[in-house]
Amino acid sequence: MKSLKTKITSLLLLLPIILLNAQGELKSVDGYSPKIGLMVYMLEDLKDRITEQVKDLDQSQIDFMYDTNANSIGALIMHLVSTESYYQTMTLEGREWTKDELKRFGIAGELNEEVKNILKGKPITYYLDLWDEVREKTLKLLKTKDDDWFVSNIEEGLNYHYVWYHVMEHSANHMGQIATVKNRLPK
């Protein structure tokens, strides 16, 4: 049985999330079909929470890696930009990246040593501005789709809803990694 102190601590940790999210309710965003609107709500909530975690970090904190296998916060955010841009282009526009898009957005599709070295020395606004740009386009394009499209199959056993769920869960996973990096920042 949890102690009263543990229960109170758990509640206090959840309080900001509950307050941020209209008393803990998921609501479909106006201007979208109902299922897409719920996904938009979740995508935006995660992006806002990640942005809040990182917006005030200085350059050394953005580039910090706590060991050689870790990723920096900048690289993780760029990876989120790359992932969303890729799925946006593939599912909402039905095409591959152009060479320019690949160079601009695709750099962190895979996080490896080369990418980690390239993504150093850029301010947090660099990553957040790119993410804002990609998200703005995602939101605009999702408004052109409906729930029938959302649940339709791309191929057997894979629909658009699942792909965008993957983008959302990807953000949630990396939000946890970002928190871990922040917890290990030098004091």
C-alpha positions as a Python dict, from the first residue, in 0.01 Angstrom:
ca = {
    (1, 'M'): (0, 0, 0),
    (2, 'K'): (134, 341, -96),
    (3, 'S'): (214, 580, 182),
    (4, 'L'): (23, 907, 204),
    (5, 'K'): (342, 1096, 115),
    (6, 'T'): (385, 886, -205),
    (7, 'K'): (21, 942, -304),
    (8, 'I'): (47, 1318, -250),
    (9, 'T'): (375, 1334, -443),
    (10, 'S'): (217, 1143, -732),
    (11, 'L'): (-80, 1380, -736),
    (12, 'L'): (144, 1686, -728),
    (13, 'L'): (342, 1554, -1025),
    (14, 'L'): (21, 1505, -1226),
    (15, 'L'): (-134, 1838, -1131),
    (16, 'P'): (42, 2051, -1395),
    (17, 'I'): (-58, 1802, -1666),
    (18, 'I'): (-420, 1799, -1547),
    (19, 'L'): (-438, 2179, -1531),
    (20, 'L'): (-269, 2218, -1870),
    (21, 'N'): (-518, 1986, -2034),
    (22, 'A'): (-858, 2131, -1950),
    (23, 'Q'): (-900, 1932, -1631),
    (24, 'G'): (-760, 1617, -1790),
    (25, 'E'): (-1009, 1590, -2073),
    (26, 'L'): (-916, 1496, -2428),
    (27, 'K'): (-1119, 1710, -2664),
    (28, 'S'): (-1132, 1711, -3039),
    (29, 'V'): (-990, 2033, -3180),
    (30, 'D'): (-1239, 2244, -3376),
    (31, 'G'): (-1185, 2255, -3752),
    (32, 'Y'): (-1094, 1886, -3780),
    (33, 'S'): (-1302, 1573, -3811),
    (34, 'P'): (-1359, 1419, -3465),
    (35, 'K'): (-1090, 1145, -3467),
    (36, 'I'): (-833, 1364, -3637),
    (37, 'G'): (-918, 1645, -3394),
    (38, 'L'): (-837, 1416, -3099),
    (39, 'M'): (-505, 1323, -3256),
    (40, 'V'): (-430, 1693, -3315),
    (41, 'Y'): (-506, 1763, -2949),
    (42, 'M'): (-260, 1495, -2838),
    (43, 'L'): (10, 1600, -3086),
    (44, 'E'): (-18, 1963, -2979),
    (45, 'D'): (-22, 1874, -2609),
    (46, 'L'): (299, 1673, -2640),
    (47, 'K'): (470, 1942, -2847),
    (48, 'D'): (372, 2209, -2593),
    (49, 'R'): (501, 1998, -2303),
    (50, 'I'): (832, 1926, -2476),
    (51, 'T'): (873, 2291, -2574),
    (52, 'E'): (810, 2396, -2215),
    (53, 'Q'): (1085, 2156, -2098),
    (54, 'V'): (1349, 2293, -2336),
    (55, 'K'): (1269, 2652, -2433),
    (56, 'D'): (1500, 2812, -2176),
    (57, 'L'): (1803, 2584, -2215),
    (58, 'D'): (2140, 2733, -2300),
    (59, 'Q'): (2373, 2604, -2570),
    (60, 'S'): (2574, 2374, -2344),
    (61, 'Q'): (2252, 2215, -2219),
    (62, 'I'): (2112, 2169, -2571),
    (63, 'D'): (2431, 1994, -2686),
    (64, 'F'): (2497, 1795, -2367),
    (65, 'M'): (2530, 1416, -2393),
    (66, 'Y'): (2570, 1229, -2066),
    (67, 'D'): (2760, 944, -2235),
    (68, 'T'): (2875, 840, -2583),
    (69, 'N'): (2557, 643, -2651),
    (70, 'A'): (2321, 924, -2552),
    (71, 'N'): (2161, 1187, -2774),
    (72, 'S'): (2158, 1558, -2709),
    (73, 'I'): (1832, 1742, -2654),
    (74, 'G'): (1889, 1925, -2983),
    (75, 'A'): (1932, 1595, -3170),
    (76, 'L'): (1620, 1449, -3007),
    (77, 'I'): (1407, 1747, -3105),
    (78, 'M'): (1547, 1741, -3458),
    (79, 'H'): (1459, 1371, -3469),
    (80, 'L'): (1099, 1462, -3382),
    (81, 'V'): (1104, 1721, -3663),
    (82, 'S'): (1239, 1462, -3906),
    (83, 'T'): (985, 1199, -3806),
    (84, 'E'): (685, 1430, -3835),
    (85, 'S'): (803, 1579, -4162),
    (86, 'Y'): (857, 1233, -4311),
    (87, 'Y'): (510, 1105, -4217),
    (88, 'Q'): (352, 1434, -4314),
    (89, 'T'): (502, 1414, -4663),
    (90, 'M'): (427, 1044, -4708),
    (91, 'T'): (74, 1028, -4567),
    (92, 'L'): (-70, 1376, -4617),
    (93, 'E'): (93, 1460, -4948),
    (94, 'G'): (148, 1109, -5084),
    (95, 'R'): (505, 1169, -5196),
    (96, 'E'): (871, 1133, -5098),
    (97, 'W'): (1085, 1418, -4965),
    (98, 'T'): (1250, 1643, -5221),
    (99, 'K'): (1630, 1670, -5202),
    (100, 'D'): (1592, 2006, -5026),
    (101, 'E'): (1342, 1864, -4773),
    (102, 'L'): (1568, 1566, -4708),
    (103, 'K'): (1861, 1798, -4640),
    (104, 'R'): (1656, 2035, -4424),
    (105, 'F'): (1424, 1803, -4232),
    (106, 'G'): (1558, 1452, -4281),
    (107, 'I'): (1896, 1497, -4120),
    (108, 'A'): (1793, 1331, -3795),
    (109, 'G'): (1571, 1057, -3931),
    (110, 'E'): (1834, 827, -3787),
    (111, 'L'): (2041, 933, -3490),
    (112, 'N'): (2401, 823, -3536),
    (113, 'E'): (2749, 964, -3466),
    (114, 'E'): (2759, 1172, -3784),
    (115, 'V'): (2421, 1332, -3710),
    (116, 'K'): (2515, 1394, -3346),
    (117, 'N'): (2822, 1585, -3463),
    (118, 'I'): (2632, 1789, -3721),
    (119, 'L'): (2363, 1890, -3470),
    (120, 'K'): (2584, 2087, -3235),
    (121, 'G'): (2604, 2458, -3178),
    (122, 'K'): (2250, 2536, -3288),
    (123, 'P'): (2029, 2730, -3046),
    (124, 'I'): (1708, 2574, -2918),
    (125, 'T'): (1511, 2821, -3131),
    (126, 'Y'): (1661, 2659, -3443),
    (127, 'Y'): (1498, 2326, -3357),
    (128, 'L'): (1175, 2469, -3219),
    (129, 'D'): (1126, 2698, -3521),
    (130, 'L'): (1170, 2403, -3758),
    (131, 'W'): (923, 2202, -3552),
    (132, 'D'): (675, 2491, -3561),
    (133, 'E'): (711, 2508, -3939),
    (134, 'V'): (655, 2135, -3984),
    (135, 'R'): (365, 2129, -3737),
    (136, 'E'): (194, 2425, -3904),
    (137, 'K'): (196, 2234, -4232),
    (138, 'T'): (80, 1912, -4063),
    (139, 'L'): (-216, 2093, -3907),
    (140, 'K'): (-307, 2261, -4234),
    (141, 'L'): (-297, 1933, -4425),
    (142, 'L'): (-486, 1737, -4158),
    (143, 'K'): (-773, 1987, -4198),
    (144, 'T'): (-812, 1862, -4556),
    (145, 'K'): (-867, 1503, -4439),
    (146, 'D'): (-1164, 1334, -4274),
    (147, 'D'): (-1217, 1040, -4041),
    (148, 'D'): (-1291, 804, -4332),
    (149, 'W'): (-943, 880, -4469),
    (150, 'F'): (-795, 854, -4118),
    (151, 'V'): (-916, 497, -4064),
    (152, 'S'): (-853, 383, -4422),
    (153, 'N'): (-575, 138, -4492),
    (154, 'I'): (-246, 243, -4645),
    (155, 'E'): (-177, -126, -4686),
    (156, 'E'): (-321, -439, -4525),
    (157, 'G'): (-303, -397, -4147),
    (158, 'L'): (-179, -36, -4151),
    (159, 'N'): (-400, 272, -4152),
    (160, 'Y'): (-333, 645, -4133),
    (161, 'H'): (-460, 663, -3776),
    (162, 'Y'): (-193, 417, -3666),
    (163, 'V'): (81, 609, -3847),
    (164, 'W'): (-16, 934, -3671),
    (165, 'Y'): (-50, 748, -3343),
    (166, 'H'): (312, 641, -3401),
    (167, 'V'): (416, 1006, -3451),
    (168, 'M'): (242, 1091, -3123),
    (169, 'E'): (393, 801, -2927),
    (170, 'H'): (732, 886, -3074),
    (171, 'S'): (702, 1232, -2921),
    (172, 'A'): (601, 1086, -2587),
    (173, 'N'): (897, 847, -2586),
    (174, 'H'): (1146, 1120, -2668),
    (175, 'M'): (987, 1354, -2415),
    (176, 'G'): (1097, 1099, -2155),
    (177, 'Q'): (1448, 1087, -2301),
    (178, 'I'): (1467, 1467, -2294),
    (179, 'A'): (1367, 1462, -1926),
    (180, 'T'): (1641, 1207, -1858),
    (181, 'V'): (1903, 1424, -2031),
    (182, 'K'): (1784, 1726, -1834),
    (183, 'N'): (1812, 1529, -1509),
    (184, 'R'): (2174, 1450, -1591),
    (185, 'L'): (2280, 1802, -1687),
    (186, 'P'): (2585, 1920, -1493),
    (187, 'K'): (2486, 2129, -1193),
}
